[in-house]
Amino acid sequence: MRPYIIINCAMSIDGKIAMPDGRQARISSEEDMARVHKLRSEVDAVLVGVGTVLADDPKLTVKKEYVKKARNPTRIILDAHLRTPENAEVMQPNARTIIVTTEKEYKHGLLEIIKCGEGDMVDLHALMPMLYERGIKRLLVEGGSTVIWEFLRKKLFDELHVYIAPFVIGGKGPTMAGGKGIDSIEDAIKLNLFAIERYGEGIVLKFTPSQ
């Protein structure tokens, strides 16, 4: 068994998720931020890679300004070599945190470190049943681009939600899905569009994986 997995991201109309130099950029509208926080409140856990933690220091919690009865999900960090700083927002004791590494295991209070994989790569296929056993039945994957690519290429997702903002960033900045990419168009990850929703001036496209 594995969790029901929703991948969610926001990008400019040219596919960028940050500035050309990699700096964080506010892409979602206020209406989309409300959607994201509502989605966080409805899942059991939110997952990001350590690169996102180091670059953006996100809290990965639910803001009461968007959700009245805020319930913080478990925060899951893919961090093969334990680079998450001790003073990072995700290490604050306002929600449960699971760090997935390839090095060691540890548990104290709201922090749990679990070992899954070898070397530089966390084994996502092996991780999903481990999370399910820990009560995580619905999982929200928020990035970054390499993490999203790995979930997409391994077909470890049930829904993909993409907010598209009505502006162009340009340059060679990070896009929604990074990683190695495909070698031929026949290897492209095929999707089925099942909903188009408007949030402010942008839209959200919702997909399921093509069978």
N, C-alpha and C positions, 0 to 999 in steps of 0.2 A: 504493500500500500504506500501511496505517496500523497502529499497534500494536493489540493486543487490550486493550480499556480496561475496567477495573473501577472503579466509583465506590464508595467506602466512607465511611460516616459513622455517628455515634452520636447519638441524640437521646433526650430524655425522652418519656414516653408522650403528652405534649401537643405533641410536635414541636420542642421547643426544643433548640438546640445550645450555648447559653451562658446566662449569667445575664441577667435583664431589662435590666441596664445594659450588656450586651455583654461583661462580664468572663468569662474562661475558666472552665469548670466541668468537673470530672472526672465524666464520664457513664458511660464504659465500666467494667465490672467487671474484676477481675484476669483472669478467664477470657477476657473479650473482648479485653483488652490483649494477651494471649498470641496470640490469633487474629490480631490486626492485625499484630503484629510478625512472625509466621510468614508472613503474606501479603506484607508488605514484603520479606521475604527471598526470596520466590518470583518477584517481578517485577523488571524491569530499571530502573524509575524510579518515583518518587513525585512527584506534582505538587500544588502549592498556589498560591494567589494571594498577592500581596504583602501583602494585608490580614491574612492569617493570620500571615505572618512578623512584621509590625509589632505585632500584638495578642498573639501567643502565643510568639514566638521559638522555634519547634520545631526539633529537631535533624533529624528525618526519617531517623533511622538505625535500626538493628536492635539491640535490647538483648540481650546475651548471657544475661541472666536468663530470657528468654523463648525464645530460639533458641540452642542450644548452638554450632552452627557458623554464627555470624552473618555475613551478607554484606550490606554496605550497598548499597542501590540508588542510582542517580543521583538527585539532587534537582533538580527543575525548578520554577522560580518564574516565574509570570506577573506581569511587572512592567513595564508599558508605559513608565513614566518613570523607571526605575532608582531606586526609593526604598528598596531593600534596604540596610540599614546594613552598613558594612564589618565591624562586629564581631558581626553576627548569627550565630547558631549554624549556619545553612546555608552560611555563608561559611568555616567552619572546614575545613581540609584533611584531614578524615577521610573524605571521600567526594567524588565528582565532582559538580559543580553546574553547571546550565545556567540562566541567566537569560534569559527571553524578553522582548524590549523592542520598541518601535517606533522607537527612536532610533539605535542604533549597534550595531556588532559588535566583538567583542574575544575573544581567547583567550590564556590564560596558565596553565600548569600544569593543575590540576583545575578551573579556572573557565573557562566559555565563555559569552559573551553573544552571542545571535543576534537578528537583527532579523526580525520577522514581523508585519506589520500596519501600520496608520497611526493617528496621533492617540492616543486613549485606549484603543483596542481592539486586542488581539492577535488575529490571524486564526487561529482554532483549526483550521479546515479545512486551511489551508495549512501549519500547524505540524505536524500529525500525520505527513505523509510525511517532513518534515525530521527528526523524531525517529526514525522508522523507519530512515532512512538512517544514523543515528548509532548503530544497534544496539539501539534500544529497541523490543523486540517485544511486551512486556507492560508496560502502564502502569497505575499505581494513582493515582486522583484522590481526594484527601482533603479538599478544601475550599478556601476557605470556601463559604458559602451561595451567593454570586453566581457563583463558579466552577462549582459543582455545577449550578446552574440553566443556565448556558450550555452545559455538556456535555449536559444532559438535553434542552434545547430544540432543540439542533442534532443530536440523536440520535447523538452521538458517544460511544457506550458499548455494551458487550456484556453487562455484568452490573452490577447495583446491589445492594450489600449494606447493609442498614440495621439497626444494633443499636438495640434499644428497651429503655431502662432502666425499671424498675418504679417510677418516681416522677414527680411533676408539678412543673414549675418555675413555670408561669404567667407573667403579664405580657406585654409586647410585645417580648421579646427575639428574637434571630435564630433562624430556623428552618432546616431542612435545605436547602431551596431558596429562595433569595432572588430578586434581580433584579426585573424588571418583572412577571413572572407572566403569566397568560393573560387574554384579553379575554372569552372565552366558554367554557363548559364543553366545547364541542365541540373546543376546542384543547388540552384536558388531555392530558398525556403519559401514554399508556396503557402498562401493564406486565403481564407475565406472571409470576406467582409460581411459582418452581420448587423452593424449599426453605425449611423452617422449622427452625432449629437453636437449642438452648438453651445459653447460656453463663452460668453462675452463676445469678443471679436474673432475668437478662434473656434476650431472644431476638434472633436475627438472621433477618431476612427477606431472601431472595435473589430478585431479579427479573431477567428479560431484557426487552428492549424488545419491545412488541407490534408485530407486522408489519402 
